[in-house]
Structures are given as C-alpha cells and as structure tokens.
Amino acid sequence: MRFRLSLLVLLLLSGFLSAGAVPLPKATQSRSVDSLRRVLDRPLPDTLRVIVLCQLSDQLWTQRTDSAAVYALKALALARRVGYRHGEGEALNRLGAALRESNLARSLEVFQQSLRIARATQDRALEAQNLRSIGIIYVYLRDKRQGLSYYFRALKIDEELRAERRIVLELSNIGLAYDLFDQLDSARIFQERAYALARRLRTPTNYILYGLGNVARKEGKLDEAAVFYRKSIAESKKVGHLRSLNFSYVGLATLYQQLGRLDSSIYYGRLGCQAGQTNGFLRGVLNASTLLTKDFKMRDQSDSALRYQSLMLVMKDTLFGQEKVMRLQSLNYLEQQRAQQAAASQAALKTRYRTYALVAGLVGLLLLALLLGRHARQQQRAKEALEESLAELKTTQEQLVQREKMAFLGELTAGIAHELQNPLNFVKNFAEVSTDLVDEITGDPTGPARNPDLEQEILAGLKQNLQKISQHGQRATSIIKGMLEHSRTGASPRQATNLNTLVEDSLRLAYQGLRTKDKAFTAQLTTVLAPDLPLVSVAPMDLGRVLINLLTNAFHAVRQRQHEESPADYQPEVTVSTRAVANGVEISIRDNGTGMPEQVKARIFQPFFTTKAVGEGTGLGLSLSHDVVTTGHGGRLLVESEVNVGTEFIVALPA
Amino acid sequence: MQILVVDDETDVRDLFQQRFRREIRSGEMSFSFAFSGEEAMTYLRDHHSEVLIILSDINMPGMSGLELLGHVKKEFEMPPTTMVMITAYGDDESYRQAMALGANDFLTKPVDFAVLKEKLAQLIS
C-alpha cells in the first residue's frame, strides 16, 4: 500500500511539469517547429529573432527537452548581445524549463533571475510565468504552501491582465497540486474550471484531461477515468506533446494495475516509458519504470522487473540526488525567511512596548530620551525607505516611457518601410529611363543624321527626370526625418516658458510658412491670450513644433474650404487662445475650415494617417504632436470637429 | 490601344509616358491617367468604349482599387474591360479578392516594366 501511494505521488508530481514554458500570449502554438525554423532562415530584427527562438524552444520542449535547452541558450545569448531585456527574461524562463529535468537548483536560480528582470521591466506577463515556473519547483519539492502560493500569485496577475490562455494553465496546475496532496474536491473544481475555459478558448486540454482522469481514478470512478486518459492520449498525439502523452499512458497503466489487468498495464506503461525517453523527460521515465517494475513483480517476471527497476534507480538517483540538495537549499531559504519574520514581529513588539512606555510616561526621563532617540532613527529610516522607493518609481517611469516609445517605433517601422518604397521606386525608375534616354542620344554614332528635335525632347525629358529624382529623394528624407524625431530619446530640456509668446511666435511662423507657398492666401487671425497666464515648464522646441503643426493644419482646412465651396460670404478664420484652468493651462486652436467626419477624427493620431495628397504630408505630424503633448509633457491633446463648421484642437498641459 | 492607369501617385503619369515612349510615339499604345478610383469612373463613363485595359493600384485613398474593380465589372459589362491590379502589398488576400472580383492579372510593386510590357503584349494579342 505504501508503495502504491508513493507511486501516485510521483505520478502526480510529474504533472506539474506540464506548464513550464508557455508559448507567448500571442496564439503561436499552432505554428509548427518547421515553420518557426523557416522564419529563422529569413533576415529578422534581433529582438524578433529572440522571440522566435523562444517560441521554438517552447515547441521543442514538448518533444525534445535537450533541443529546447539549445534554442533557449541561443535566444539568451542573442538577447544579451543586443541588450534586449525583455527577450533575456523570456529566454531565461525557457532555459529554466529545460533545465528543470537535469538540474533543479540551477533551474530555480534561472527562474529567479528571469523574475527579477520581469519585475525591473514591469513585465507582468513574464512575472506571472516565472511565478508559475517557480511554483512548479516547490511542488516538486512537495512544499504545498510555497507551491500553491506561487501559483495563486501567478493566477492573480493573469486575472488582472485578463490573460485567459495562461489562466487555463494556472487553474490546471493548481488542480494538480491539490490532487497531489489528495484534496480531491479542490482538485476537481480547479480542473473543471480549467477545462471549461480551455474549451471556450479552443486551447489544448491534454493536461487538464489527464488531471480530471487522476481525480476520477482516485475517487474510484474508474470507467470515467479511463475515458479521460484516452481523450488526453488522443489529444497529446495530435499536438505531438510527448510529456502529456507520457502522463496519460502512465495514468491509464496505473488504472489497469489497480484493476489487476497486468497485460494492459504493461502495454500502456511501456508506451509511456517510450514517450518519456524520447522527450528526455526523466521524471516521466521514472514514473513509467516504477509502474512497470511493480507490474512485472506481480507477474513474477523477475528479469523484466529487474530491467525496469534498474532504470528506475538510475532515474531516481539523477532526480532525487539533486532534489535532496534542493530541499536543503529550500530549508535554508525557509530558515532565512523565518529569521526575517521573527525580526519583523520583534520590531512590532518593540513598537508596542514603546507605546506602553509612553502611556506609562512616568517611568523615567532616561527611558523617554532613549525612546525618543529611537523614534527619530525610525523616522530617518522611514524617510530613507520612502526616498528609495521614490527613486525606484522614477526609474520605472522612465523605463515605461522608453518602452512605450520603442513599442510605438516598432509599430512605425512597418509603415515606414512601406512609405519609403514608393519614393524609392520612383527614384529608381526615373534613373533607369534616364539611362535609356542618354543611350538614345549617344548610342549609335553610325546611325542616321542627328535629329535636333528628338535631342531637344530627350534633354527636356532628362531634366524633368532629374527633378523627379530630387523630389522623391526629398520625400524619402522627410519620412526618415519624421521617424528620427519620433525615436529621439533624451528629452529636450524643459524650461519655464511664457506660452503666450510661444503661441504668437508659432502663429507667425505657421502663417508665413503657408504664405510662401500660396501668396494669395489670407485668413483672419485672432489671438485671445490670457494676461495672467503662469509660466509653464515645457520643452519649448517640442511644444513649438506641435503648435506649428496644429496651426498649419488649421490653415490648410480653411484654405481647402475656401477653394472647394468658396461661398461668397466665407471668411477664413483661425483663432488661438490661451487660458489658465484648475490644474494647468490650455491652448486652443480653432478654425472654421472643412472640419472632419467622425471616421477621420478617430484616426488622426495614428502614424501615417493623412488626408493630404501623396507627398504633401507624411502622416506623422499629429501622431508626433500627440506623443509630445501626452508622453513628453503629461498633458492631453483633444479634438472637436464638425464637417463644414470647423475644428478645435486643445492642448491641455499640467501646471 | 488605349490603357487607363489609375494611381494616386501623380508622377506615375510621367513615368509611364517615358517608359512607354517608343510605344506611344509609334501609336502602338496610348495612355490616359486617373488619380483616384472616382476619377477613373468619371473618365470611363465618358470614354468607355475606347479603353481596352485598366491598370489600377489597389491602395488608394477614397475608392480603393478593389472597389473600382467591382464597379467597373458591374457597370461596364460589355465589352469586357481587361483589368490588371497592382499592389505594394503582395499578400495572398488581396490577390484572392482581386481574382474573385474578376481581375485579369495581378502585379506587385515595384513594377517590373519589362514584365508589364510582356503582359500588355499578351493581353492585346
């Protein structure tokens, strides 16, 4: 009986391997190893290559653990070389999952490293993943409290992030943990929740079915258990998941052993053993060989029993040799924690004593002085802690801003590549036809007499082509310039600025800028500037560019309305006003131009969205302005618009 | 042979006129240009019987090339107009849509003019 119990424990223990390296949140699970390898053959940005390597490691983990480790190491090396922190964290997590078989202590260390990166970069998803990975290790070590605590912390983050695919894995792992500690009701509840959610999301249920099979088997519902195991086997085969295949085979074999059907038990046990060996999944091999040893002993086939027993011993030695070490470390760790807790409760106690002393008050001046001294020290400490966390907060905030910017840039890159394609094609094409034209003039000296008309035509064509090449080159330059402005990292220096002056300067610049292009253009300019406006700390260069951009747009809108409808009494008008409000300052730029329909208004802050003709606008102006006002200054850029009435932009800046 | 080129990039006109200089001079081909889907429809309503082939960009503001293709196939059933779609995104989805809507051919940018000439020659014969 004792033997069977420990077998069950081992079997269940192995279930926790299930969700070690989870695919990234994006649905990439369906991508096969081959197609991922093909992706790697193509030129990729390094950051993307790191992620693809991680995904490949995930896929291989279900098939061959050692290959998974190789790709995790590749991803790690590349991420470190290019200084890609998020990728480094992801790669470390994959490495930990692959090492969990051969080196538990190292695996824990690697997960903790990844966890630190996740926390430093505010990467909640990666944090949750590592909490789970570490939880698995503690469950390995049969530390129920620690294991479940890590799982539930992971679950909490996933729920906050609404990461439903990961919630499935947490629920299933929690179910398996309860199963391991024979809390069958809790185990079933969590597995059923996991199953319902997985079905809704159409994600694999191979592990959950295995967990449900275990619960049913322990509750004595053997028919039901067999159905679950078989379903799990079928699904594991379909998705090529050798680990879960091993679990379910061994589960089914255990069930047959319980029924006394040793032939069936041996049959499935061997299949399970094979799956585990192919994958390099030592724990799975151990479970299968333990089971087979017992099967053969029950059938009095001592030679076969011996063969599996020796396999079992080898596995046990590999796994538990290190587990002992780990448990020792875990004990050390617990010891440390306990010491900290003791210190903390002691501190709490001391505080209480201090209060008592104060209440008593009369104990003595000496004691009072001592207490006051200590109080001052505590305050000093509290202040230091506060300053420290403030500094930490500031660093985090800066990282966050930079991360947003990089994410934005990533979004931008595809658009830019496409935007650049058109002007570059023109440059290439006009250069090519020019070569043809030159060939035509110089090509055939023995040909018919010179044709001055044709030569004139060709020369005119050449001149035109050169102009076109220059124009499209200029177009490409301004696209790139716009991008560089977006990516500029170091914020421009801020200074206390009189916004009224900045507004007036910007208005003049914008108006003159347009007048040089269209001399006939005039508009009524109105400025309503609040005289009591406080100085505001802004980056004047950046904000000036925003204002010029908004004003230029306003001029374009009134000019367009004038050209399109030219109602007799239409007078183009642009009004700029400043006012002090409760928490800061607002600048309003209002025009009575064409206005925008709702669908245009909804997209104006997207990069590369433009309503202007090709070549006239890069479509970056407003998105850049939005970036400067919100990210750069912590303000808001608001817009109101109505077709054929006008548009108003409001730049709201905090004081 | 009259060919209508539809693209929101106005320089496409100069480019085509130069690339097909010999064909235009010999009277083998003549080109007209429209810079939006809407403009192309207006032009076709006036000159429908003259235009043999339409070369249209897909990604244009306003009426897209695919919308234009749909309108042309609906409004000018006879004689059948040959339409060749051009896109900067060589994705399968655009290709599938264009073919489903009845396009005769599909090219991706950057356009290889040697290939285009060949295709036009084929379409004429």
Boltz contact constraints between the chains, C-beta under 6 A:
constraints:
  - contact:
      token1: [A, 421]
      token2: [B, 88]
      max_distance: 6.0
  - contact:
      token1: [A, 425]
      token2: [B, 110]
      max_distance: 6.0
  - contact:
      token1: [A, 426]
      token2: [B, 11]
      max_distance: 6.0
  - contact:
      token1: [A, 429]
      token2: [B, 15]
      max_distance: 6.0
  - contact:
      token1: [A, 433]
      token2: [B, 18]
      max_distance: 6.0
  - contact:
      token1: [A, 433]
      token2: [B, 19]
      max_distance: 6.0
  - contact:
      token1: [A, 468]
      token2: [B, 11]
      max_distance: 6.0
  - contact:
      token1: [A, 614]
      token2: [B, 8]
      max_distance: 6.0
  - contact:
      token1: [A, 614]
      token2: [B, 9]
      max_distance: 6.0
